[in-house]
Amino acid sequence: MKAVVITTPGGPEVLQLQEVEDTQINEDEVLIKVEATALNRADTFQRQGKYPPPKGASPYPGLECSGTIVAVGKNVSRWKIGDQVCALLSGGGYAEKVAVPAGQVLPVPQGVSLKDAAALPEVACTVWSTVFMMSRLSAGETFMVHGGSSGIGTFAIQIAKHQGVKVFVTAGSAHTSHPASSVFYEVMLC
Ligand SMILES: NC(=O)c1ccc[n+]([C@@H]2O[C@H](COP(=O)([O-])OP(=O)(O)OC[C@H]3O[C@@H](n4cnc5c(N)ncnc54)[C@H](OP(=O)(O)O)[C@@H]3O)[C@@H](O)[C@H]2O)c1
């Protein structure tokens, strides 16, 4: 299969599409033929050599993906070949196929394209589980998002505004992404 390989720690130029060995699944995993993957801050840290993948994880970047299940481990009953899914990965999303434990696989929500679903498992699940499930942010409350321009921040703002929450954010500056100190805004538009 083909995968995006970090040839040496560095900038985007160190990423190369290469032919690599096919991924094998164990009995608790499914094999996903990747439709789309996403770019998170952690991927850029991994590319720079500052965020090594956990032991046993794929050496290729990519912490989430969407795609179609093409093989199922013998202990897996929830998923079947042909299911369209998205998944949280410990790595390996930047490849044609990725092996993932069945418990990290999610259905694609109705109304969301398979491609768009690749961006849900990391950011959407992090924001939803921490802000809305654990902290129970509710309509009429006020919510402060530090780093409002981040992937996490922009998603949190949109969902919170949609839920009728008043949102404030901090950002590095009005224009740059290299802050010396934070500035503070109220988000008026969704
Ligand atoms: N992405 C995920 O899926 C995920 C999952 C779990 C946890 N997290 C955590 O969530 C945080 C954000 O991650 P991300 O991937 O969304 O990051 P990101 O998209 O790379 O954005 C990081 C942002 O932080 C802002 N920032 C830096 N210094 C700041 C300061 N002094 N004041 C205010 N804003 C500042 C920068 O905004 P400016 O443009 O204003 O400079 C930058 O855009 C990280 O702590 C990450 O570990 C992320």
The ligand as a Tripos MOL2 file, in Angstrom:
@<TRIPOS>MOLECULE
LIG
   48    52     1     0     0
SMALL
NO_CHARGES

@<TRIPOS>ATOM
      1 N1         -6.8790   18.8380   17.6370 N.am      1 LIG1
      2 C1         -7.3420   17.8990   18.4240 C.2       1 LIG1
      3 O1         -7.9780   16.9960   17.9580 O.2       1 LIG1
      4 C2         -7.1200   17.9250   19.9170 C.ar      1 LIG1
      5 C3         -7.6280   16.8630   20.6930 C.ar      1 LIG1
      6 C4         -7.4610   16.9090   22.0530 C.ar      1 LIG1
      7 C5         -6.8050   17.9840   22.6690 C.ar      1 LIG1
      8 N2         -6.2910   18.9840   21.8750 N.ar      1 LIG1
      9 C6         -5.6150   20.1350   22.5190 C.3       1 LIG1
     10 O2         -6.3430   21.3240   22.1870 O.3       1 LIG1
     11 C7         -5.4100   22.4140   22.0400 C.3       1 LIG1
     12 C8         -5.5620   23.0320   20.6550 C.3       1 LIG1
     13 O3         -5.2190   22.0370   19.7060 O.3       1 LIG1
     14 P1         -5.5060   22.2650   18.1510 P.3       1 LIG1
     15 O4         -5.0770   21.0300   17.4580 O.co2     1 LIG1
     16 O5         -6.9000   22.6970   17.9780 O.co2     1 LIG1
     17 O6         -4.4570   23.4530   17.8780 O.3       1 LIG1
     18 P2         -4.1900   24.3600   16.5910 P.3       1 LIG1
     19 O7         -5.3090   24.2290   15.6020 O.co2     1 LIG1
     20 O8         -2.8150   24.1240   16.1460 O.co2     1 LIG1
     21 O9         -4.2420   25.8290   17.1960 O.3       1 LIG1
     22 C9         -3.4560   26.2790   18.2840 C.3       1 LIG1
     23 C10        -3.8010   27.7290   18.4700 C.3       1 LIG1
     24 O10        -3.3980   28.2080   19.7530 O.3       1 LIG1
     25 C11        -3.4250   29.6140   19.6600 C.3       1 LIG1
     26 N3         -2.5670   30.2430   20.6380 N.ar      1 LIG1
     27 C12        -1.2470   30.0760   20.8220 C.ar      1 LIG1
     28 N4         -0.8160   30.8580   21.8130 N.ar      1 LIG1
     29 C13        -1.8960   31.5340   22.2750 C.ar      1 LIG1
     30 C14        -2.0840   32.5020   23.2920 C.ar      1 LIG1
     31 N5         -1.0600   32.9350   24.0410 N.pl3     1 LIG1
     32 N6         -3.3220   32.9860   23.5100 N.ar      1 LIG1
     33 C15        -4.3490   32.5500   22.7860 C.ar      1 LIG1
     34 N7         -4.2350   31.6570   21.7730 N.ar      1 LIG1
     35 C16        -3.0080   31.1460   21.5360 C.ar      1 LIG1
     36 C17        -2.9280   29.9410   18.2600 C.3       1 LIG1
     37 O11        -3.8330   30.8820   17.7940 O.3       1 LIG1
     38 P3         -3.4420   32.2730   17.0540 P.3       1 LIG1
     39 O12        -3.8160   32.0340   15.6320 O.co2     1 LIG1
     40 O13        -4.2960   33.2610   17.7200 O.co2     1 LIG1
     41 O14        -1.9850   32.5100   17.2730 O.co2     1 LIG1
     42 C18        -3.1100   28.6260   17.4710 C.3       1 LIG1
     43 O15        -3.9360   28.8010   16.3490 O.3       1 LIG1
     44 C19        -3.9980   21.8400   22.2840 C.3       1 LIG1
     45 O16        -3.6840   22.0560   23.6540 O.3       1 LIG1
     46 C20        -4.1910   20.3570   21.9990 C.3       1 LIG1
     47 O17        -3.2620   19.5570   22.7010 O.3       1 LIG1
     48 C21        -6.4570   18.9750   20.5100 C.ar      1 LIG1
@<TRIPOS>BOND
     1     1     2 1
     2     2     3 2
     3     2     4 1
     4     4     5 ar
     5     4    48 ar
     6     5     6 ar
     7     6     7 ar
     8     7     8 ar
     9     8     9 1
    10     8    48 ar
    11     9    10 1
    12     9    46 1
    13    10    11 1
    14    11    12 1
    15    11    44 1
    16    12    13 1
    17    13    14 1
    18    14    15 2
    19    14    16 1
    20    14    17 1
    21    17    18 1
    22    18    19 2
    23    18    20 1
    24    18    21 1
    25    21    22 1
    26    22    23 1
    27    23    24 1
    28    23    42 1
    29    24    25 1
    30    25    26 1
    31    25    36 1
    32    26    27 ar
    33    26    35 ar
    34    27    28 ar
    35    28    29 ar
    36    29    30 ar
    37    29    35 ar
    38    30    31 1
    39    30    32 ar
    40    32    33 ar
    41    33    34 ar
    42    34    35 ar
    43    36    37 1
    44    36    42 1
    45    37    38 1
    46    38    39 2
    47    38    40 1
    48    38    41 1
    49    42    43 1
    50    44    45 1
    51    44    46 1
    52    46    47 1
@<TRIPOS>SUBSTRUCTURE
     1 LIG1         1 GROUP 0 **** ****
